[in-house]
Amino acid sequence: MSTLAGNYHPLDIEIAHAQGTWVTDTRGNRYIDCLAGYSALNFGHRNPELIAAAHAQLDRVTLTSRAVGNDRLEPFADAITTLTQMQMLLPMNTGAEAVETAIKTSRKWGYDVKGVPPHEATIIVAAGAFHGRTTTIISMSTDEQARAGFGPYTPGFRVVPYGDAQAVRDAIDDTTVAVLIEPVQGEAGVIIPPEHYLTALRETCTENNVLLVLDEIQAGLGRTGATLTQELSGVRADLTTLGKALGGGIIPSSAVVGRADVLGVMTAGVHGSTFGGNPLACAVGIAVAKILETGYFQERARTLSPVFSERAKDYAGEGLLSDVRCIGLWMGIDVPHLTGRQVSERLAARGVLAKETHGNTIRFAPPLCVREDELHTVMDALGEALRA
Ligand SMILES: *Cc1c(COP(=O)(O)O)cnc(C)c1O
């Protein structure tokens, strides 16, 4: 019997080494990594600039706790707020913690600033969303597998259909403090909302004195061809959660960025984290900001996107795919007649790592350093997997 808890059903592959777009398993097989750690590896495995920043920091100081300051913390907050054009940053570690922080901030803002009666704050969320695995976050999930058996659930959430701005308008009342939404739903299978969805949510939130909270933990930091996906709609959220690629594929690192007057409700002692804002994560985060500042990876995501979308559309035309959704270097496909699991196993046998998000949906999210010919290799392998 394994000593490892069985809360995952991974492909039967053990990775031993990785560089850039490629991973090598313990049997010596090489794969193009279209998982990229759920987009934590946007800048590639062992990106040289990020590894150098981590090494340099390992030789100075790695952890202080927030009981004292550290000389990487303010530069990290400066770098990420400048990059994202936000006013303030609160550092945490995992994505779920950033979402929890956004929920707590929204509720406290609701009570302290908006004047919602104590314990009555509500937050509107979307069906099909994924925001993490804590007890509060699974309380608002519509995924039965993620919820069942973990009650009692945290109250204070209203679930509306994704992509429907009118449903959000209808759900708002005087107790509503925030609308918490993914700009593109990642775990749901790269679900892209209608064109004016985010703009409509922005207007509705402003009109009703409700915070717009966008979860960019998976969509942000280059994946969709922009630093933040909200930029593609010309929208600025009041709070934005970041994670995954913020740690450069090296260390867990997350943050809430946004309006200073909103994050300002988090005064000394009301919230915190032992590891949040640690010097190592900050040093890597500063290097992540430097990389994204150049726009290089965002540009690659935009220019290489058609390789995915056009070739996938060809397969859809042949009836091999029942749906294709693509934005930047992020693609969700639905396969008829096969399970996602079957396709991901066939892809692995052909040297491509990709995994079903659920049922018959598979997501492709290669590191943004992937080359055009490598993307064609991925799409060739997909064609073979679908026909096999
Ligand atoms: C992955 C993810 C999270 C949770 O991040 P963890 O680091 O796994 O806790 C939250 N929101 C979105 C949109 C995600 O994709």
The ligand as an SDF file (V2000), in Angstrom:
LIG
                    3D

 15 15  0  0  0  0  0  0  0  0999 V2000
   -5.3640   27.0240   -9.3400 C   0  0  0  0  0  0  0  0  0  0  0  0
   -6.3600   28.0590   -9.0770 C   0  0  0  0  0  0  0  0  0  0  0  0
   -6.6600   28.4710   -7.7750 C   0  0  0  0  0  0  0  0  0  0  0  0
   -6.0690   27.8070   -6.5400 C   0  0  0  0  0  0  0  0  0  0  0  0
   -4.6900   27.8840   -6.5070 O   0  0  0  0  0  0  0  0  0  0  0  0
   -3.8720   26.8920   -5.5280 P   0  0  0  0  0  0  0  0  0  0  0  0
   -2.4680   27.4350   -5.5830 O   0  0  0  0  0  0  0  0  0  0  0  0
   -3.9820   25.5090   -6.0930 O   0  0  0  0  0  0  0  0  0  0  0  0
   -4.4870   27.0080   -4.1810 O   0  0  0  0  0  0  0  0  0  0  0  0
   -7.5580   29.5030   -7.6100 C   0  0  0  0  0  0  0  0  0  0  0  0
   -8.1470   30.0900   -8.6700 N   0  0  0  0  0  0  0  0  0  0  0  0
   -7.8940   29.7200   -9.9310 C   0  0  0  0  0  0  0  0  0  0  0  0
   -8.5560   30.4280  -11.0530 C   0  0  0  0  0  0  0  0  0  0  0  0
   -7.0030   28.6730  -10.1830 C   0  0  0  0  0  0  0  0  0  0  0  0
   -6.7870   28.2620  -11.4340 O   0  0  0  0  0  0  0  0  0  0  0  0
  1  2  1  0
  2  3  1  0
  2 14  2  0
  3  4  1  0
  3 10  2  0
  4  5  1  0
  5  6  1  0
  6  7  2  0
  6  8  1  0
  6  9  1  0
 10 11  1  0
 11 12  2  0
 12 13  1  0
 12 14  1  0
 14 15  1  0
M  END
$$$$
